[in-house]
């Protein structure tokens, strides 16, 4: 399903005001939702509100063969010069509405949530009793639990859907996530299943797969650990030279970001593939390169690291740096069969999400299961 149109709305399409209640969503609409530009443009106070509408079914017949497809239309409208540290409500005509917060300029307490792997689909080495789990059902349960929170923003750490170019999967992702996404901001980390698909860039209004933003006096760096997918899927596998060029470009940018923000109260670095994992078959060459080249920088600048990819929950600590792996929110659970001595602090094969609380330089976290039961907690600093 490749037919997609982008509609650039004008502000008159959407009413924005200080906080009010959200409206219900139409069955053929996913959204509205506020994606990462609200944080990327925090200095200018610019916000992009988006929603997706499903068009009528289109059916093609040839004898007994019948194929049905439908178009999606992505609507986007942008507001600028919003006040920092403010909660706004919005209403997009008959589509509905929601609320979001803008980043404060100064140090203020805030909370954010992380989760990952909301896609459906079986994987190897899964826990047997979870093989038949329907990913969308699990995702719905995770969203229900997360919706009881009141986060300033949410970070999805990659593999939001099974196939990054599939319109129906993204429509379902935003439809399922509506109870949460309609009351906060959403930032995406690119995973291997996003696969650098043009549709992903379109939906998240994000030209590059790595970027950064500030929330108050904390700095967030989003990296692309899937540099072997620099080419679009239909273009075939990228060459070693192309992969190395992207790695070096991003490495230079990462060093600049860390140095420029060494005065921040906290630095969080998010990327999909973990530096450390307690899942044996997920240890691979790219993880080792991350350990060799990125990890020393995290240690030098005292970063807090957020990862996805593993279909379980993990918390590690190595040389003073804390590493968190957000548990699966839909993909089949994987075994925790190789904890790292002295590094792995907690590892559970459970569907989960993680909440961080930040107050100045004080950072704490808690992980929760599908029912909102706390399964781990720690004071990071």
Secondary structure as the mmCIF struct_conf table of DSSP 4:
data_model
#
loop_
_struct_conf.conf_type_id
_struct_conf.id
_struct_conf.beg_label_comp_id
_struct_conf.beg_label_asym_id
_struct_conf.beg_label_seq_id
_struct_conf.end_label_comp_id
_struct_conf.end_label_asym_id
_struct_conf.end_label_seq_id
STRN STRN1 UNK A 4 UNK A 8
HELX_RH_3T_P HELX_RH_3T_P1 UNK A 11 UNK A 13
BEND BEND1 UNK A 14 UNK A 14
STRN STRN2 UNK A 15 UNK A 18
BEND BEND2 UNK A 19 UNK A 19
HELX_LH_PP_P HELX_LH_PP_P1 UNK A 21 UNK A 26
TURN_TY1_P TURN_TY1_P1 UNK A 27 UNK A 28
STRN STRN3 UNK A 29 UNK A 35
TURN_TY1_P TURN_TY1_P2 UNK A 36 UNK A 36
HELX_RH_AL_P HELX_RH_AL_P1 UNK A 37 UNK A 40
TURN_TY1_P TURN_TY1_P3 UNK A 41 UNK A 45
STRN STRN4 UNK A 47 UNK A 62
TURN_TY1_P TURN_TY1_P4 UNK A 63 UNK A 64
STRN STRN5 UNK A 65 UNK A 79
BEND BEND3 UNK A 81 UNK A 81
HELX_LH_PP_P HELX_LH_PP_P2 UNK A 82 UNK A 83
TURN_TY1_P TURN_TY1_P5 UNK A 84 UNK A 85
STRN STRN6 UNK A 87 UNK A 91
HELX_RH_3T_P HELX_RH_3T_P2 UNK A 93 UNK A 95
STRN STRN7 UNK A 97 UNK A 101
HELX_LH_PP_P HELX_LH_PP_P3 UNK A 102 UNK A 104
BEND BEND4 UNK A 105 UNK A 106
STRN STRN8 UNK A 110 UNK A 115
STRN STRN9 UNK A 116 UNK A 116
TURN_TY1_P TURN_TY1_P6 UNK A 124 UNK A 125
STRN STRN10 UNK A 126 UNK A 126
HELX_RH_3T_P HELX_RH_3T_P3 UNK A 128 UNK A 130
TURN_TY1_P TURN_TY1_P7 UNK A 131 UNK A 132
HELX_RH_AL_P HELX_RH_AL_P2 UNK A 135 UNK A 146
TURN_TY1_P TURN_TY1_P8 UNK A 147 UNK A 148
BEND BEND5 UNK A 149 UNK A 149
BEND BEND6 UNK A 152 UNK A 152
STRN STRN11 UNK A 153 UNK A 156
BEND BEND7 UNK A 158 UNK A 158
BEND BEND8 UNK A 161 UNK A 162
TURN_TY1_P TURN_TY1_P9 UNK A 164 UNK A 165
HELX_RH_AL_P HELX_RH_AL_P3 UNK A 167 UNK A 181
TURN_TY1_P TURN_TY1_P10 UNK A 182 UNK A 183
BEND BEND9 UNK A 184 UNK A 184
STRN STRN12 UNK A 185 UNK A 188
TURN_TY1_P TURN_TY1_P11 UNK A 192 UNK A 196
HELX_RH_AL_P HELX_RH_AL_P4 UNK A 198 UNK A 204
TURN_TY1_P TURN_TY1_P12 UNK A 205 UNK A 205
BEND BEND10 UNK A 207 UNK A 209
STRN STRN13 UNK A 211 UNK A 215
TURN_TY1_P TURN_TY1_P13 UNK A 216 UNK A 217
STRN STRN14 UNK A 218 UNK A 222
HELX_RH_3T_P HELX_RH_3T_P4 UNK A 227 UNK A 229
BEND BEND11 UNK A 231 UNK A 231
HELX_RH_3T_P HELX_RH_3T_P5 UNK A 233 UNK A 235
HELX_LH_PP_P HELX_LH_PP_P4 UNK A 237 UNK A 239
HELX_RH_AL_P HELX_RH_AL_P5 UNK A 240 UNK A 260
TURN_TY1_P TURN_TY1_P14 UNK A 261 UNK A 263
BEND BEND12 UNK A 264 UNK A 265
STRN STRN15 UNK A 266 UNK A 270
BEND BEND13 UNK A 272 UNK A 273
BEND BEND14 UNK A 275 UNK A 276
BEND BEND15 UNK A 278 UNK A 278
HELX_RH_3T_P HELX_RH_3T_P6 UNK A 280 UNK A 282
HELX_RH_AL_P HELX_RH_AL_P6 UNK A 285 UNK A 289
HELX_RH_PI_P HELX_RH_PI_P1 UNK A 290 UNK A 294
HELX_RH_AL_P HELX_RH_AL_P7 UNK A 295 UNK A 301
TURN_TY1_P TURN_TY1_P15 UNK A 302 UNK A 302
STRN STRN16 UNK A 304 UNK A 307
BEND BEND16 UNK A 310 UNK A 312
STRN STRN17 UNK A 313 UNK A 318
TURN_TY1_P TURN_TY1_P16 UNK A 319 UNK A 320
STRN STRN18 UNK A 321 UNK A 325
HELX_LH_PP_P HELX_LH_PP_P5 UNK A 326 UNK A 327
STRN STRN19 UNK A 328 UNK A 328
BEND BEND17 UNK A 329 UNK A 331
HELX_LH_PP_P HELX_LH_PP_P6 UNK A 332 UNK A 333
STRN STRN20 UNK A 334 UNK A 334
HELX_LH_PP_P HELX_LH_PP_P7 UNK A 339 UNK A 340
TURN_TY1_P TURN_TY1_P17 UNK A 341 UNK A 343
STRN STRN21 UNK A 344 UNK A 348
STRN STRN22 UNK A 353 UNK A 359
TURN_TY1_P TURN_TY1_P18 UNK A 360 UNK A 361
STRN STRN23 UNK A 362 UNK A 368
TURN_TY1_P TURN_TY1_P19 UNK A 370 UNK A 371
BEND BEND18 UNK A 372 UNK A 372
STRN STRN24 UNK A 374 UNK A 379
#
